[in-house]
């Protein structure tokens, strides 16, 4: 019994694409194609004679969709969910909207955390500039940081 990912050489058509060809047509690197394959987003056929992976020309659009989804902040698991819905014959648009909204909320929280970190850093630098060289003071690790104390 053959592995379902292995096809006979006769079933590989002239329009089948090697990893590098798919990468070039989709505008990504071959390493990206391999990563998407390992992650389960792409399914290659393998030539049993040489082990080469072959992809369908339709995979060009699939890779472009993956990239567009990632540009919206979606994770690999999110994209798998979308593909699963499509393969089950379900329209995934409501799920996509929900996922994108969740990413927007997460990014908004990250922005707030980064603003707070930026404020702490700017405050620390001001204190260091006002207090001069603290390096000569005794401290276990670094007086610049230890002098700030715990503000959390």
Number of C-alpha atoms within 10 A of each C-alpha: 3 8 9 8 13 18 17 12 13 7 11 16 11 6 10 19 21 17 19 15 17 24 20 13 16 19 14 15 16 16 12 14 21 18 13 16 13 11 13 13 21 19 16 23 23 20 18 15 10 8 10 13 18 23 21 19 15 11 21 19 14 16 22 15 14 21 17 12 18 14 10 14 18 19 15 16 12 17 19 16 16 20 18 14 15 13 10 10 9 11 13 16 12 9 14 17 11 12 20 17 14 14 16 15 12 12 13 12 12 12 12 11 12 12 12 12 12 12 12 14 12 12 13 16 13 11 14 17 11 9 10 9 11 15 10 8 11 9 13 7 8 13 16 19 13 11 14 13 8 7 5 3
